[in-house]
Amino acid sequence: MKIKSRKDWWLSIIVWTSMVFAIGSGLYALIDKTPNTLDLIITFTLCVILPLFILWMWVTTYYVVDESNLTIRFGPFKKIIPLDTVKSVRKTTNPISSPALSLKRLEIVYGYYDTVLISPIHRDEFIEILSKRCKNIEIIA
């Protein structure tokens, strides 16, 4: 089952505004003066490649729960967590960097001391899916 990431409206504004600003400022820098090769490479990297990389992560963040694994996709990054290693899940608003595009998150503890924060579009439904597929999961209120 593929579940999309929730996307906060204020984060959407920040991401899209910064991408437009980066591309616009890069174009302005290239039009304003004739760049040398190093300036061209730096401007292209920071003003085109970086915003496209952020867009890739924005569009391709999702979570897949199958019979044996939870797969987290975040742009080019992929994390596979065996469901039999999941120990607990709880709702959180922890702002630490993670493959989550919202502050309405779930903290999943798995393995020995590993945690991951995700933001499925419907947290309660996601918790229910995990509780059905994970044998020893503890749901922390």
FENCORVEN-V183915 format. One record per residue. N is the residue number from 1. SS is DSSP state (h for helix, s for strand, l for the rest). Layout:
n->{N	N}
ss->{SS	SS}
This chain:
n->{1	2	3	4	5	6	7	8	9	10	11	12	13	14	15	16	17	18	19	20	21	22	23	24	25	26	27	28	29	30	31	32	33	34	35	36	37	38	39	40	41	42	43	44	45	46	47	48	49	50	51	52	53	54	55	56	57	58	59	60	61	62	63	64	65	66	67	68	69	70	71	72	73	74	75	76	77	78	79	80	81	82	83	84	85	86	87	88	89	90	91	92	93	94	95	96	97	98	99	100	101	102	103	104	105	106	107	108	109	110	111	112	113	114	115	116	117	118	119	120	121	122	123	124	125	126	127	128	129	130	131	132	133	134	135	136	137	138	139	140	141}
ss->{l	s	s	s	s	l	s	l	h	h	h	h	h	h	h	h	h	h	h	h	h	h	h	h	h	h	h	h	h	h	h	h	l	l	l	l	h	h	h	h	h	h	h	h	h	h	h	h	h	h	h	h	h	h	h	h	h	h	h	l	s	s	s	s	s	l	l	l	s	s	s	s	s	s	l	l	s	s	s	s	s	s	h	h	h	s	s	s	s	s	s	s	l	l	l	l	l	l	l	l	s	l	l	l	s	s	s	s	s	s	l	l	l	s	s	s	s	s	l	s	l	l	h	h	h	h	h	h	h	h	h	h	h	l	l	l	l	s	s	s	l}
